[in-house]
Amino acid sequence: MEQPCFKETSLKFGVFLVFTLILSFDSCTAQREVKLQEGPLVRAEGHHITIQCTVSGEKESSEQNFEWSIFRPAEPTLKIQIISTVTSDFFYAIYGERVRNNEIYIERVTASSVMLHITKLQKSDEGEYECYTPNTASIYWGSYNGKMNLTVIPDTLSAISVPQTLDRVEGDTLELTCEVSKRTEQHTHVAVTWYLQKGNQNLQVISLTQDFILHPGQSYSQRQASGDVRLDKIGATSFKLTISKLQMSDQGEFYCEGTEWIQDLDKSWYGLTNKRTEKTTVNVKSIGNQFHALIKATAVNIAVGGSLEIVCTVEAQNFAERFFSIAWFLNKNETVRIGPNAVPSFHGEYKMRAQLGKVMVSKKSDRDYVLKIYQIQMQDDGTYHCQVEETEKGSTGALSTNKSKEVAVTIQQPQTNLKVVINSNTTEVLEGDFLQFACDVHSETAGYGRLSITWQFINQQNQNSDIIGMDQDGMQVTYQPYHERVINSDVRIARVKSDSFTLGIYNALTSDQGMYACKVMEWETGSNGRWQLAGEYVSNNKAVTIESLESSFGIIAMTRTPTVQYYGTFELQCVITPSRLTHVPASVSWKFQPANSNGSYQLVTFTHDTAIKWGDKTENFKGKMIVVKTVTNTVRLSVSRASKLEAGKFLCFAELWGRNHLNQWVRKASATSNILQVKVRPPASLLKLTKKVTTIQKRIRDVTELECKILARTQNDSQFSVTWLFSKTQGPNVKGENLLNIDRNNVIQYYGELFTDSQKKMKFQAKKPSNDMYKLIIQKTDVNDSGSYYCHVKEWLLDPNNIWYKVGENTSAITVLQVHTADVNLQLGNNNLTISSSEDAVVELECHIINQTQTQSQFSVTWSFQNKESPNAKERALLKTDQNNVLQYYGDLLTDPQRKMKFQSVKASSNTYKLIIQRAAVSDSGVYFCNVEEWVSSPQNEWVIQGHARSGSTILQVQSPVATLHSKACASPSLFYFIFAYPFIVFIALITIVLYLYLRPKKPQKPNNEKSLWTPIETFIDDTKGE
């Protein structure tokens, strides 16, 4: 008993050992793995990106295929195919054009690794990417696809540097500033690099990397180490390049390049986008150790009491390391000197005038030194020059001297016996306009003393008040109530000439209407050195009328192009009236209401402070709209490449603004224009096709080419979709059924039998030999191809928003195709029959071939049906037995298995075919007939259609059975039980009762003892014993 148990245990252990060895061997095989670049990746819109996919663990060395797909965030379960290495038509339609244009392509790195390239990334490319690799091994082991996410962000990087031309001397310091900013929500870094372009050569000066490390260019590494080349971040977005001790090699064009970087999950940096600024031209002049002095005066003819400014400029290399003294000379006499320590020294009377603040020296820049003289006197007349001396540090002796050219300054002598006249060309103005008056002083003698002036105003109530003035020392004097308006620069005074003063009133108020005059006083210096009044003169009055804005302000919208075609340009103008309102700050807005919409929104606004604000809903206007505001406050809105999205109603709204006494902007008036209706229409279709009816004669098996020629098109870039139609009927007004369509992308779509029958699909082909010619080619023409053919063409154009629209359509003339056959002897039974049948019965319909062309002929039989009760119903094919006895179903028989089992086509004999209908129903009633095609063997041993024939019609009438008691009872279970079951049960019960009563045992009769009701007990006892 123990020996069999031991054998069974050994057997189990052996099986386990073999299974373990198999698993161990299999585990030694490398597992297949598909790896994608680690995500999620963040990339910028509009740039070229790559995604790598690699297969590892593959034993075979054959080349691996790859299929790329995307799952978009809007439909995360929908897989959209992009591109494949297997087939060229792998893509879905939305990626077709980009793949064909090589904007999306696959680069093979190795046999098992590829890179997906997207040359111009779009926002719609965001989603989860899948790389699928078909199995090339004999078994499945590992993974065959990988996924990663891609996020697409807008390109918000900007780099700005003001272009300019700078002239520098060798040894100078150069400073350039670049603004680099971004607005992305992702955590990105910005790198900034300065370049110097010399001809075709771009030299890197210095850069700040994304890791915030300064990296000088090869040519500037030593100068950066010595501190002569620096890159500083001076603000949130500003980067300043500083080059000290300029060299001749620094001459050229400088520009700044900003790059936005993001760090991927593998810790590597990726450059999202980069921008370059405009260039600044730097000219470096070498003058060695020499230096030059230049002089310039603000005016050469100055009246007594005026001011003079003389600028002395030093040109030298390495200016910061050298020491210069500058001296000004009048008539070759030194007047003022400023040394290397910037401390001025004055000589003669200039020392006293400097103490009074009438002579000043300042250093305007490292090279420019300014001498200012106020309240010019006659003794200031003469020839000026400046002299520059270079000294050593700590030394008083000059190493070298350079003198500038001379400038002659003439001081005009004052006049006496003055006459004062006020002039103005703004006597009638609008509220907010600019008032300007000139007060001219005339003298009959050679000169006059110092002048002071006071401007006066007489209002409509004849009240006199002083506005503003200037004393004899040139100091401005302000009077109430104009103090605040002077502070806001709304009231200004100026001495434009020695004998002319001006008064300017900006943002005129209606209360400024009245009379204006100027009062001039002449002053002379007394023996005590103080000013004495020599005369007082008052001008004539000048009346000014001011019209309020509310009474005159208006706005008109106009256009000369109310209707334009697609790609056209329409221009709208918003005109503010009256035209002389140019001085008043105005804000003008254009509003737009799209066609077939009740809502409107703002397109653009020119604010009163000259800013431009764009509306929030102007997506379709981007790149199309140009807005210009003229000096007359007219705002022109020009929209180019117009489409239906820009059609609608336009109006403009304007507001006039001004400042109040608190210097705050307040709205003074507003107006709304009339409405402009702009219509944008597609161009009229010029599509023209051939209209000549033609007839083509062909024989069986010929190749037939039918042409659809486009004689005229609307535009040269029009595209077409062509549908070929066919009708058995021959005539001018036939209506055909669609055969096939070739769309504007040359994609062919089949209809009807061509869609379901692959042989017919191969028989009919569509070609496009040229842009204006489409052909329908029929291979191996047979008699069934006879009929009328024509094409229906739709013309498509691309609207300005890159959306295809149908501009027109047209139908060609009919081409009649007649296919001739040899002698055909095919003949069918043409008798019209009527067959009646009850429901659920089996019905057999015959199709009998009486005569045929050849004894070896084969036949294709198609059974058709037409509903007799519906007169407009078309006949439809049910099923077909082809020449090889293969069944083919049509319509609902193709999709409904129960209907397919109901109808059967049987070849009863060589010349008899039957249609068998199982369990006929009333709905099967109608007209049945068969269409027979005769196939014969050609000399080339190919089967061809010799002819076809149609049988007579068979009318099938399926009748419902008449309702009887039996049928009604069987149809209703309750009625069946009531009529049959329940009476039967009652009948059986009655029989049972009768039989029981008849067959039951009879009781013994009582003894005839009538006198006593009780039978003695003893009698029964005796009887028992007797037994």
Backbone hydrogen bonds, N-H to C=O, Kabsch-Sander energy under -0.5 kcal/mol:
donor,donor_aa,acceptor,acceptor_aa,energy
5,C,1,M,-0.8
6,F,2,E,-1.8
7,K,3,Q,-1.9
8,E,4,P,-2.1
9,T,5,C,-1.8
10,S,6,F,-1.9
11,L,7,K,-2.1
12,K,8,E,-2.0
13,F,9,T,-2.0
14,G,10,S,-2.0
15,V,11,L,-2.1
16,F,12,K,-2.2
17,L,13,F,-2.0
18,V,14,G,-2.3
19,F,15,V,-2.4
20,T,16,F,-2.1
21,L,17,L,-1.9
22,I,18,V,-2.2
23,L,19,F,-2.2
24,S,20,T,-2.3
25,F,21,L,-2.4
26,D,22,I,-2.5
27,S,23,L,-2.4
28,C,24,S,-0.8
28,C,25,F,-0.5
29,T,26,D,-1.4
32,R,141,W,-1.9
33,E,56,S,-2.6
35,K,33,E,-0.5
35,K,54,T,-3.1
37,Q,52,Q,-1.5
41,L,149,N,-2.6
43,R,151,T,-2.6
45,E,153,I,-2.7
46,G,121,L,-3.0
47,H,44,A,-1.2
49,I,118,I,-2.3
51,I,116,L,-1.6
53,C,114,V,-2.5
54,T,35,K,-2.9
55,V,112,S,-2.9
56,S,33,E,-2.9
64,Q,111,A,-2.8
67,E,132,Y,-2.5
68,W,83,I,-3.0
69,S,130,E,-2.2
70,I,80,I,-2.3
71,F,128,E,-2.5
72,R,70,I,-0.5
72,R,78,L,-0.5
75,E,72,R,-0.6
78,L,75,E,-1.7
79,K,77,T,-0.6
80,I,70,I,-2.6
80,I,78,L,-0.6
81,Q,79,K,-0.6
82,I,68,W,-2.6
83,I,68,W,-1.1
85,T,66,F,-2.5
90,F,87,T,-0.8
92,Y,81,Q,-2.1
95,Y,92,Y,-1.5
96,G,92,Y,-0.6
96,G,93,A,-0.9
97,E,93,A,-0.6
99,V,95,Y,-2.1
100,R,96,G,-2.6
101,N,97,E,-2.1
102,N,99,V,-1.5
103,E,98,R,-2.7
104,I,98,R,-1.3
105,Y,117,H,-1.8
107,E,115,M,-3.1
108,R,106,I,-0.6
109,V,107,E,-0.6
109,V,113,S,-2.1
110,T,113,S,-1.9
113,S,110,T,-1.0
114,V,53,C,-2.4
115,M,107,E,-2.8
116,L,51,I,-3.1
117,H,105,Y,-3.1
117,H,115,M,-0.5
118,I,49,I,-2.2
119,T,103,E,-2.9
121,L,47,H,-2.0
125,D,122,Q,-1.5
126,E,123,K,-1.5
127,G,150,L,-1.9
128,E,71,F,-2.7
129,Y,127,G,-0.6
129,Y,148,M,-3.4
130,E,69,S,-2.6
131,C,146,G,-2.8
132,Y,67,E,-3.0
132,Y,130,E,-0.6
133,T,144,Y,-3.1
141,W,139,I,-0.6
143,S,32,R,-1.8
146,G,131,C,-1.8
148,M,129,Y,-1.9
150,L,127,G,-2.8
151,T,41,L,-3.3
153,I,43,R,-2.4
153,I,151,T,-0.5
156,T,154,P,-1.1
158,S,181,S,-2.4
160,I,179,E,-2.7
166,L,281,T,-3.1
168,R,166,L,-0.6
168,R,283,N,-3.6
170,E,285,K,-3.2
171,G,246,L,-1.7
172,D,169,V,-2.6
174,L,243,I,-2.8
176,L,241,L,-2.3
178,C,239,F,-2.2
179,E,160,I,-3.2
180,V,178,C,-0.6
180,V,237,T,-2.7
181,S,158,S,-2.1
188,T,186,Q,-1.2
189,H,261,W,-2.4
191,A,259,T,-3.2
192,V,208,L,-1.9
193,T,257,E,-2.5
194,W,206,I,-2.8
195,Y,255,Y,-2.9
196,L,203,L,-2.9
197,Q,253,E,-3.3
198,K,196,L,-0.6
198,K,201,Q,-3.0
199,G,197,Q,-0.5
201,Q,198,K,-1.7
203,L,196,L,-3.2
203,L,201,Q,-0.6
205,V,194,W,-3.0
206,I,194,W,-0.9
207,S,215,H,-1.4
208,L,192,V,-3.2
209,T,207,S,-0.6
209,T,213,I,-2.7
212,F,209,T,-2.0
215,H,207,S,-3.0
217,G,205,V,-2.5
220,Y,217,G,-1.0
221,S,217,G,-0.6
221,S,218,Q,-0.6
224,Q,220,Y,-2.0
225,A,221,S,-2.0
226,S,222,Q,-1.7
227,G,224,Q,-0.8
228,D,223,R,-2.1
229,V,223,R,-1.2
230,R,242,T,-2.6
232,D,240,K,-2.6
234,I,232,D,-0.8
234,I,238,S,-1.3
235,G,238,S,-0.9
239,F,178,C,-2.5
240,K,232,D,-3.4
241,L,176,L,-3.3
242,T,230,R,-2.5
242,T,240,K,-0.5
243,I,174,L,-2.7
244,S,228,D,-3.3
244,S,242,T,-0.5
245,K,171,G,-0.7
246,L,172,D,-2.9
250,D,247,Q,-1.6
251,Q,248,M,-1.5
252,G,282,V,-1.7
253,E,197,Q,-2.1
254,F,252,G,-0.5
254,F,280,T,-2.7
255,Y,195,Y,-1.9
257,E,193,T,-3.0
258,G,275,K,-2.7
259,T,191,A,-2.8
260,E,273,T,-2.9
261,W,189,H,-3.4
261,W,259,T,-0.5
262,I,270,Y,-2.2
264,D,262,I,-0.6
264,D,268,S,-2.6
267,K,264,D,-1.9
270,Y,262,I,-2.6
272,L,260,E,-2.7
272,L,270,Y,-0.8
273,T,260,E,-1.0
275,K,258,G,-2.6
277,T,256,C,-2.4
278,E,161,S,-0.5
280,T,254,F,-2.6
281,T,164,Q,-2.2
282,V,252,G,-2.9
283,N,166,L,-3.2
283,N,281,T,-0.5
284,V,282,V,-0.5
285,K,168,R,-2.9
285,K,283,N,-0.5
287,I,285,K,-0.6
290,Q,287,I,-1.5
292,H,315,E,-2.0
294,L,313,T,-2.4
296,K,311,V,-1.9
298,T,309,E,-2.2
302,I,300,V,-0.5
302,I,410,T,-3.0
304,V,412,Q,-1.1
305,G,376,I,-2.8
306,G,303,A,-2.3
308,L,373,I,-2.8
310,I,371,L,-2.9
311,V,296,K,-3.5
312,C,369,Y,-3.2
313,T,294,L,-2.7
314,V,367,R,-2.1
315,E,292,H,-2.3
315,E,313,T,-0.5
316,A,314,V,-0.6
317,Q,290,Q,-0.6
318,N,170,E,-0.5
321,E,318,N,-1.3
322,R,319,F,-1.4
323,F,391,T,-0.6
325,S,389,E,-2.6
326,I,338,I,-2.6
327,A,387,Q,-2.4
328,W,336,V,-2.9
329,F,385,H,-3.1
330,L,333,N,-3.0
331,N,329,F,-0.5
331,N,383,T,-3.5
333,N,330,L,-1.5
335,T,328,W,-2.9
336,V,328,W,-1.1
337,R,345,S,-2.4
338,I,326,I,-2.7
339,G,343,V,-1.3
342,A,339,G,-2.1
345,S,337,R,-2.9
347,H,335,T,-2.4
350,Y,347,H,-1.5
351,K,348,G,-1.6
353,R,349,E,-2.1
354,A,350,Y,-1.8
355,Q,351,K,-1.5
356,L,352,M,-1.4
357,G,354,A,-1.2
358,K,353,R,-2.8
359,V,353,R,-0.8
360,M,372,K,-2.5
362,S,370,V,-2.2
364,K,362,S,-0.8
364,K,368,D,-1.2
365,S,368,D,-1.6
369,Y,312,C,-2.5
370,V,362,S,-3.0
371,L,310,I,-2.9
372,K,360,M,-3.1
372,K,370,V,-0.5
373,I,308,L,-3.2
374,Y,358,K,-3.6
376,I,306,G,-2.9
380,D,377,Q,-1.7
381,D,378,M,-1.8
382,G,409,V,-2.5
384,Y,407,V,-3.4
385,H,329,F,-1.6
387,Q,327,A,-2.7
388,V,402,N,-3.2
389,E,325,S,-2.6
390,E,400,S,-2.5
391,T,323,F,-2.2
392,E,397,G,-0.6
395,S,392,E,-2.1
399,L,390,E,-3.9
400,S,390,E,-1.0
402,N,388,V,-2.6
404,S,386,C,-2.9
407,V,384,Y,-3.1
409,V,382,G,-3.2
410,T,300,V,-4.2
412,Q,302,I,-2.8
412,Q,410,T,-0.5
415,Q,447,G,-3.5
419,K,442,H,-2.8
421,V,440,D,-2.3
423,N,438,A,-2.6
429,V,545,T,-2.5
431,E,547,E,-2.9
432,G,508,A,-3.3
433,D,430,L,-2.3
435,L,433,D,-0.5
435,L,505,I,-3.1
437,F,503,L,-2.6
438,A,423,N,-2.6
439,C,501,F,-3.4
440,D,421,V,-2.7
440,D,438,A,-0.6
441,V,499,D,-3.2
442,H,419,K,-3.1
442,H,440,D,-0.5
444,E,416,T,-0.7
444,E,417,N,-1.3
445,T,416,T,-1.2
450,R,523,W,-2.3
452,S,521,M,-2.5
453,I,470,M,-2.5
454,T,519,K,-2.4
455,W,468,I,-3.1
456,Q,517,A,-3.1
457,F,465,S,-2.9
458,I,515,M,-3.0
459,N,457,F,-0.5
459,N,463,Q,-2.0
462,N,459,N,-1.8
465,S,457,F,-2.3
467,I,455,W,-3.2
468,I,455,W,-0.5
469,G,477,V,-3.1
470,M,453,I,-2.4
471,D,475,M,-2.8
474,G,471,D,-2.1
477,V,469,G,-3.1
479,Y,467,I,-1.7
482,Y,479,Y,-1.8
486,V,482,Y,-1.9
487,I,483,H,-2.0
488,N,484,E,-2.0
489,S,486,V,-1.4
490,D,485,R,-2.7
491,V,485,R,-1.2
492,R,504,G,-2.7
494,A,502,T,-1.8
496,V,494,A,-0.8
496,V,500,S,-0.6
497,K,500,S,-1.7
500,S,497,K,-1.0
501,F,439,C,-2.2
502,T,494,A,-2.9
503,L,437,F,-2.4
504,G,492,R,-2.8
505,I,435,L,-3.0
506,Y,490,D,-3.4
506,Y,504,G,-0.5
507,N,432,G,-0.7
508,A,433,D,-2.5
512,D,509,L,-1.6
513,Q,510,T,-1.3
514,G,544,V,-1.3
515,M,458,I,-3.0
516,Y,542,K,-2.1
517,A,456,Q,-2.0
519,K,454,T,-2.9
520,V,537,Y,-3.6
521,M,452,S,-2.9
522,E,535,G,-2.9
523,W,450,R,-4.3
524,E,532,Q,-2.8
526,G,530,R,-3.7
529,G,526,G,-1.8
532,Q,524,E,-3.2
534,A,522,E,-4.3
535,G,522,E,-1.3
537,Y,520,V,-3.8
539,S,518,C,-2.8
542,K,516,Y,-2.4
544,V,514,G,-2.6
545,T,427,T,-3.4
547,E,429,V,-2.7
552,S,549,L,-1.5
553,F,549,L,-2.7
554,G,577,T,-2.2
556,I,575,V,-2.6
558,M,573,Q,-2.3
560,R,571,E,-0.6
564,V,679,K,-2.5
566,Y,681,R,-1.6
567,Y,642,A,-2.5
568,G,565,Q,-2.3
570,F,639,V,-2.0
572,L,637,L,-3.1
573,Q,558,M,-2.7
574,C,635,V,-2.0
575,V,556,I,-3.2
575,V,573,Q,-0.6
577,T,554,G,-2.5
581,L,578,P,-1.3
583,H,580,R,-0.6
584,V,581,L,-1.1
587,S,655,E,-2.7
588,V,606,F,-1.9
589,S,653,F,-2.8
590,W,604,V,-2.4
591,K,651,L,-3.1
592,F,601,Y,-2.9
593,Q,649,K,-2.8
595,A,647,A,-2.1
597,S,594,P,-1.1
601,Y,592,F,-2.4
603,L,590,W,-2.9
604,V,590,W,-0.9
605,T,613,K,-2.2
606,F,588,V,-3.0
607,T,605,T,-0.7
607,T,611,A,-2.7
610,T,607,T,-1.5
613,K,605,T,-2.5
615,G,603,L,-3.1
618,T,615,G,-0.5
621,F,618,T,-0.8
622,K,618,T,-0.7
622,K,619,E,-1.2
624,K,621,F,-2.1
625,M,621,F,-1.6
626,I,638,S,-2.8
628,V,636,R,-2.2
630,T,628,V,-0.5
630,T,634,T,-2.7
633,N,630,T,-1.7
635,V,574,C,-2.0
636,R,628,V,-3.0
636,R,634,T,-0.6
637,L,572,L,-3.0
637,L,635,V,-0.5
638,S,626,I,-2.9
638,S,636,R,-0.6
639,V,570,F,-2.6
640,S,624,K,-2.3
640,S,638,S,-0.5
641,R,567,Y,-0.6
642,A,568,G,-2.5
646,E,643,S,-1.5
647,A,644,K,-0.9
648,G,678,V,-1.9
649,K,593,Q,-2.7
650,F,676,L,-2.8
651,L,591,K,-1.7
653,F,589,S,-2.5
654,A,671,A,-2.6
655,E,587,S,-2.4
656,L,669,A,-3.0
657,W,585,P,-3.2
658,G,666,V,-2.3
660,N,664,Q,-2.4
663,N,660,N,-1.9
666,V,658,G,-3.3
668,K,656,L,-3.4
669,A,656,L,-1.3
671,A,654,A,-2.3
673,S,652,C,-2.7
676,L,650,F,-3.2
678,V,648,G,-3.0
678,V,676,L,-0.6
679,K,562,P,-3.0
681,R,564,V,-2.6
681,R,679,K,-0.5
688,K,712,A,-2.0
690,T,709,K,-1.0
693,V,691,K,-0.6
694,T,814,I,-1.6
696,I,816,V,-3.5
698,K,696,I,-0.5
698,K,818,Q,-2.9
700,I,820,H,-1.2
701,R,781,T,-4.0
702,D,699,R,-1.9
704,T,702,D,-0.6
704,T,778,I,-2.3
706,L,776,L,-2.7
708,C,774,Y,-2.8
710,I,772,D,-2.7
711,L,688,K,-2.6
711,L,709,K,-0.7
712,A,688,K,-1.4
718,S,715,Q,-1.4
719,Q,796,W,-2.5
721,S,794,K,-2.1
722,V,742,I,-2.5
723,T,792,H,-2.4
724,W,740,L,-2.6
725,L,790,Y,-2.9
726,F,737,E,-2.1
727,S,788,S,-2.1
731,G,729,T,-0.6
734,V,731,G,-0.7
736,G,734,V,-0.6
737,E,726,F,-2.8
739,L,724,W,-3.2
740,L,724,W,-1.0
741,N,749,Q,-2.6
742,I,722,V,-2.8
743,D,741,N,-0.5
743,D,747,V,-2.4
746,N,743,D,-2.2
749,Q,741,N,-3.0
751,Y,739,L,-2.3
754,L,751,Y,-1.4
755,F,752,G,-1.1
756,T,752,G,-1.2
757,D,753,E,-3.2
758,S,756,T,-0.7
761,K,757,D,-1.9
762,M,758,S,-1.7
763,K,759,Q,-1.2
764,F,760,K,-2.0
765,Q,763,K,-0.6
765,Q,777,I,-2.6
767,K,775,K,-2.5
770,S,773,M,-1.1
773,M,770,S,-1.0
774,Y,708,C,-1.9
775,K,767,K,-3.0
776,L,706,L,-2.6
777,I,765,Q,-3.3
777,I,775,K,-0.5
778,I,704,T,-3.0
778,I,776,L,-0.5
779,Q,763,K,-2.5
779,Q,777,I,-0.6
781,T,702,D,-3.0
785,D,782,D,-1.9
786,S,783,V,-1.5
787,G,817,L,-2.1
788,S,727,S,-3.2
789,Y,815,T,-2.6
790,Y,725,L,-1.7
792,H,723,T,-2.7
793,V,810,N,-2.9
794,K,721,S,-2.5
795,E,808,G,-3.2
796,W,719,Q,-3.7
797,L,805,Y,-2.4
799,D,797,L,-0.6
799,D,803,I,-2.8
802,N,799,D,-2.3
805,Y,797,L,-2.5
807,V,795,E,-2.3
807,V,805,Y,-0.6
808,G,795,E,-1.1
810,N,793,V,-2.4
812,S,791,C,-2.7
813,A,690,T,-2.2
815,T,789,Y,-3.4
816,V,694,T,-3.1
816,V,814,I,-0.6
817,L,787,G,-3.0
817,L,815,T,-0.5
818,Q,696,I,-2.8
818,Q,816,V,-0.6
819,V,817,L,-0.5
820,H,698,K,-3.1
820,H,818,Q,-0.6
825,N,823,D,-0.5
827,Q,851,N,-2.3
829,G,848,H,-1.9
833,L,831,N,-0.6
833,L,953,S,-2.0
835,I,955,I,-3.5
837,S,957,Q,-2.9
839,E,959,Q,-1.5
840,D,920,A,-3.2
841,A,838,S,-1.4
843,V,841,A,-0.5
843,V,917,I,-2.3
845,L,915,L,-2.5
847,C,913,Y,-2.8
849,I,911,N,-3.1
850,I,827,Q,-2.1
850,I,848,H,-0.7
851,N,827,Q,-1.7
857,S,854,Q,-1.1
858,Q,935,W,-2.5
860,S,933,E,-2.3
861,V,881,T,-2.8
862,T,860,S,-0.5
862,T,931,N,-2.7
863,W,861,V,-0.5
863,W,879,L,-2.6
864,S,929,F,-2.7
865,F,876,R,-2.4
866,Q,927,V,-2.0
868,K,866,Q,-0.5
870,S,867,N,-0.5
873,A,870,S,-1.5
876,R,865,F,-2.6
878,L,863,W,-3.1
879,L,863,W,-0.9
880,K,888,Q,-2.4
881,T,861,V,-3.1
882,D,880,K,-0.6
882,D,886,V,-2.1
885,N,882,D,-2.4
887,L,885,N,-0.5
888,Q,880,K,-2.1
890,Y,878,L,-2.2
893,L,890,Y,-1.5
894,L,891,G,-1.3
895,T,891,G,-0.6
896,D,892,D,-2.6
900,K,896,D,-2.0
901,M,897,P,-1.9
902,K,898,Q,-1.1
903,F,899,R,-1.4
904,Q,916,I,-2.2
906,V,904,Q,-0.5
906,V,914,K,-3.1
908,A,906,V,-1.1
908,A,912,T,-0.9
909,S,912,T,-2.0
912,T,909,S,-0.7
913,Y,847,C,-2.2
914,K,906,V,-3.6
915,L,845,L,-3.0
916,I,904,Q,-3.1
916,I,914,K,-0.6
917,I,843,V,-3.2
917,I,915,L,-0.5
918,Q,902,K,-2.6
918,Q,916,I,-0.6
920,A,841,A,-3.0
924,D,921,A,-1.8
925,S,922,V,-1.9
926,G,956,L,-1.7
927,V,866,Q,-2.6
928,Y,954,T,-2.8
929,F,864,S,-1.5
931,N,862,T,-2.6
932,V,949,A,-2.8
933,E,860,S,-2.5
934,E,947,G,-3.3
935,W,858,Q,-3.5
935,W,933,E,-0.6
936,V,944,V,-2.6
938,S,942,E,-3.0
941,N,938,S,-2.3
944,V,936,V,-2.6
946,Q,934,E,-3.6
946,Q,944,V,-0.5
947,G,934,E,-1.1
949,A,932,V,-2.3
951,S,930,C,-2.6
952,G,829,G,-2.0
954,T,928,Y,-3.0
955,I,833,L,-3.4
955,I,953,S,-0.5
956,L,926,G,-2.9
956,L,954,T,-0.6
957,Q,835,I,-3.3
957,Q,955,I,-0.5
958,V,956,L,-0.6
959,Q,837,S,-3.2
959,Q,957,Q,-0.6
968,K,964,T,-3.3
969,A,965,L,-2.8
970,C,966,H,-2.6
971,A,967,S,-1.8
972,S,968,K,-1.4
976,F,969,A,-0.6
976,F,972,S,-2.4
977,Y,973,P,-2.4
978,F,974,S,-2.0
979,I,975,L,-2.3
980,F,976,F,-2.6
981,A,976,F,-1.1
982,Y,977,Y,-3.5
984,F,980,F,-1.6
985,I,981,A,-2.2
986,V,982,Y,-2.1
987,F,983,P,-2.7
988,I,984,F,-2.5
989,A,985,I,-2.0
990,L,986,V,-2.1
991,I,987,F,-2.2
992,T,988,I,-2.3
993,I,989,A,-2.0
994,V,990,L,-2.4
995,L,991,I,-2.6
996,Y,992,T,-2.0
997,L,993,I,-2.3
998,Y,994,V,-2.0
999,L,995,L,-2.6
1000,R,996,Y,-1.1
1009,N,1007,P,-2.3
1010,E,1008,N,-0.7
1013,L,1011,K,-0.5
1019,T,1016,P,-0.5
1020,F,1016,P,-0.8
1021,I,1017,I,-1.6
1022,D,1018,E,-2.4
1023,D,1019,T,-1.9
1024,T,1020,F,-1.7
1025,K,1021,I,-1.7
1026,G,1022,D,-2.3
1027,E,1023,D,-1.5
